[in-house]
Amino acid sequence: MATDNNKHQNKKLTIPFKTRIAVAVLNTFTDNAQRPDGSINRRLLRLVDFRAPPNPKPVNSVSTSDFVVDPSRDLWFRLFTPHVSGDRIPLVIFFHGGGFAFLSPNAYAYDSVCRRFARKIPAYVVSVNYRLAPEHRYPAQYDDGFDVVKFLEENRGKVLPANADLSRCFFAGDSAGGNIAHNVAIRVCRERCFAAVKLVGMISIQPFFGGEERTEAERSLVGMPLVSPERTDWCWRAMLPEGANRDHEAAKPSVVDISGLDYPDTMVVVAGFDPLKDWQRSYYEWLKLSGKRAKLVEYPNMFHAFYIFPELPEAGQLIQQIKDFVEDRVVSNSA
């Protein structure tokens, strides 16, 4: 198991008071919404699930609109349009985090994050509303992600502006969204049924992976914001097929052989106070062992999902590094 020997385990995580309050509220409501029988009290969650409506009027040069893919399963996406000049603007297909069980593209935090992506990169951003566990288990989330990619391939002229360049397509996701982005990418590479969509990069922000063994980080990083073994175990039980354990391929990428796939160059983001960091490092090393190009970006003093808190300087730094990664991949694929 990959590890950095947890160099920061004797250091104290320091975050601003505003961020601590937000984290405490999230922890309290998500913990209390998770029932012992494996269901979720979604009525309770709605008390703190602040949502942003689509806005066709540009705000800070970005407008938003929602598109329905399949109303029978509430499959839709939010399109973030940057009002910038240029005839070949990249497309980022984004999958939000939330342990496969929480949140949505119109959650205020993710609406804000995707707005920043669209403005700063700049890029068209498609944020996917996939079905949530435990009401919908594996592979529902991956099916929904793949079907949105197919929808964009088949309906690009109807939903995307003319200067949206599908040959410069990136997948991105944080936490559970990073897991979904990875697994949808594998399916896209295997299917080989896309003419317009060309996947040129993967932005994997603290992806949610795991396994039956406990890593050093999971054992030593106790009391961290948002993530603990108890919380992640609950999420895996809610999402994985009945009877499966955390060594299932949905949780543990290394059980799948991708050496023969045209898997995209990947940027893996890891934080020093994230109990999942050893699994994320393992993912990065597995990509390299599989013959894929991967870049590790480390924030040693940060915690899981730090980048959704705009008051943190590191949140802005990460978006700049994502912008640099996108620009590098675009240049490389234009050569």
N, C-alpha and C positions, 0 to 999 in steps of 0.2 A: 504494500500500500504506500502510495506516494505521501510524503510529508516533508515539511520544512523544519522538523523537530520542534515545532510550535515555539519559536523564539520569543513570541510575545505573550506567552501564557502567564509570565510573572508581571507583565505590565497591566495597567488599568485602562480600560476603554474610557475615553473622555469624549463626550458629545455635548452639544449645547442644550440648555434647559428646554428650549422650544422643541427640539428633536426628542428629548427624553419623554416629554409629556405625550407627544404624538405616538411614540413607540409604546408607552404604557397603556394608552387607550386602545391601540390595536391589539396588544397582547391580551388585555382583559376581555374585550368583546369576542375575539376569535376563540379564546379558551372556553369561555362560557357558552359559545354557540355550538361547540363540538359535544354532542351528546354521547353518553356511554354506549348507546346502541349503534353508533356509527353514523347517525343522521346529523343534520345541521339545522339549527334554529335560525332560519333565514329571516324571520320576522325581527329577531333581536339584531341581526346584522344590519338591517335597513336603518337602524337608528344612527349608525355612523358611516353608512355607505353613501357619501355625498357624490352626486353625479352631475356631470357637465353635459348639457344638451349640445347637439351639433350647431355650428354657427357658420352660415354661409358668408358672413361678413368677415373680412380679414382682421385678425387681432394680432398685433406684432408680426404682420405680413403672412399669417397662416390662417386659412379658413378650413372648416371641417364639414363633412357630409357623411351620412350613413347609407349603406347599401345592403339590401337583403339578398342573401344567397339561397336560403331554404327556410321559409317561415315555419315549416313543420317541426324543425328542431331549433328554432330561434338562432339560426346561423346567419350572422351578418358581420360587417366590418365597418370601421370608421376610417375614412380617407382624410388624411391631413395634407392639404395642398399648400406648398410654399409659393408665394407670389414673387418669384424671382425670374430673371431672364435666363435664357439658355435653351438649347434645343435637344439636349440629351440628359435629362435629370434622372438620377438613380431612383430605384424603387426599393424601399425597405418594408418587408412583411414582418410585422412584429407580433409576438405572442406574450401576453402579460403574465406576471407571476401571481402567486396566491395559492400555492400548494395543490393545484389542480381543482380546488374546491371553492375558491373565493375570488371576488373582484371581477372586473369587466373592462372593456375599452373605454366606457364612459365614466368609470370611476375617476374622480377628480385628479388623483395622483397620476394615473396613467394617461389621461387626456393631456395633462400638463407636460409629462415626460415626452410624449410623442410630438407635441407642439415644438418642444425644444429640439428634438431630432430633426423635424421638418425644416425648422428655421436655420439651425446651425450647420447641418451637414452641407448643403441643403439637399432634401430628398422628398419625394412623395412617400408617405408612410401609410401603410394599410395595417390597422390594428384589429386583430381577429377576435370576435366573440365566440369562443368555442364552448361546448357543453361542459358543465361542471360535475365533478364527483361530489358526493357518492351517488347522486341520482343517475349519473352516467359514468360508467367505468371504462377502463381501457378496452378497446382502442378508440373510443369516441372522440377524444381530444385530437388524436392524430388524424383520424378520418376527417374531422372538420377542418383542420389546417390544410390537409392535402386538397380538399374540395374547394377551398378558397383559392388556392393556387391555380387549380383547373379553371375555376370561374374567371379569374383574371386573364388566363390564357385565351379563353373562348369569348370573353366579352370586353376585351381591353379597349376597343373603340367606343364602347358605350359608357364605361365607368371611369376611364383614365384619360387625362388630357393628352394631346398629341405628343407633347414633349416628354412624357413619362417613358423612360427607356427600360423596357423589360429585359433587355440583354445585359443590363447592369443591375441585377436583382440581388438583394441581400436578405437573408433571414436574420432576425434578431429576437432575443427573448431574455428575460431575467427569471432566475429561480425556476419554478415549474415551466415557465415560458421558454427558458433555455433548453429544458428537456424536450419540450414539444417541438421547438425549432429543429433540434438535432434529429429527432425521429421522423419528422416530416421531410427533412432533407434527404435522409436515407431512402424514403419512399420515392421522392422525386428522382433521385439518381437511379433507382432500380427500374422505375417505370419507363423512363426515356420517351415520354409521349409529349414533350413540350417543344414547340418550335420557336415561340417568341420569348418565353421565360428562360433566361440563362442564369443559374445560380452561381455567383462569382465570389461570395463571401458570407461568412457566418460570424455573427456578433453574439457571443455566449456570455451573458453577464451573470456570474455566480450561479451557474446552472444547478438544478436540483437533481442530483444523482445519489445513489446509495448502494447498500448491500447488507447482507446479514451480519457481517462482522462490524464491530465498533472501531472506528479509527481513533487515533490519538487525539485528534482535534475534538471529536465528539465526546470523548471521555474527559478532556481537560478544560474545554471552553464551556463552563457551566454558567448559567444565568445571563447568556448573551441576548441581545434584542431579537425578537421575532422567531428565532430558531432554537429548538432543543430536540434531543432524540425523541422525547415523548410526543412533541408536536409533529415531527416528520414521520414517526411511526404511524401516527393516526392518519396522516395524509396518504401514506402508501397503502394502508389497509382500505382506505376509501376509494382509491383509484385503481389498484391492481385487480386482476381477475380473482374471483373467489377461489381461495385455496392457494394462491401464489404467494411466494415470499419475496423479500427484497433482492434476491439474486435473479429475479425475472429480468429479461432484456429491456423492459421499459425503465427499470431503475438502474441497471448496471450495463453501460454501453459496451464494455469489453467482452461480453459474451457473444457479440455479433462481429462477424468478419466484414470489414468495409474496404479491405485492401484493394479489391478489384473495382471499387466504385469511384466515380469522378466527384468525390466529396470536396466541398469548397475549402479554400483557405479560411482558417478560423482564428478569431481573437477570443481568448478565454480570460475573463476577469475574475480575480480572486481577492478576498479581503482577509486580513490577518485575524480578525475576531469573529469570523464566520465558522461555526462548527462544521459546516459542509466543505470547508476548504480542501481537506485531503482528498475527498471524492472528486472535486473540481480539478485538482492537480493530476490526479490519476487519469481523468478524462483527457487532459492536455497531453500527458505522456503517451497514452494509448493512441491518440491521433498521430503522433509522430512515429510511434512504432508501426502504425498501419500505413506509413508512407505518405502521410498528409502533412501539409504545411500548417503550423500552428504557432501562435504568438501568445505568450503569457504576460498579462498585465496585472501587477500586484499593487494593492493598497493596504499596506501592513497595519495601518491604524484605524481601519474602517470595519464595518459590520455588515451583516446580510441586508441587502436592499438599500444600502446607504444612498445610492444615487437618486432615489425618488424624493429625497429631502433637499430641495434647492438651496436651503440656507447653509449647507455644507460646502466648503470650497472644493472638496474632492468630487462632488457631483458635477460641477462645471468642468473640472479637469478631465473626468472620464468622457464627457460628451466631446471634448476637444480631441481626445485620443481616438474615439469612434470616428469622428470626422476625418482624422488623418488616415485611419485604416481604410475607410471607404475611398478616399482620394487615391491612396496607393493602389488599391485593387482596380479602380477604374483605369488608372494609367497603365497598369500591367496588362490589362485586357484590351487596351487600345493599341498596344505596341505591335 
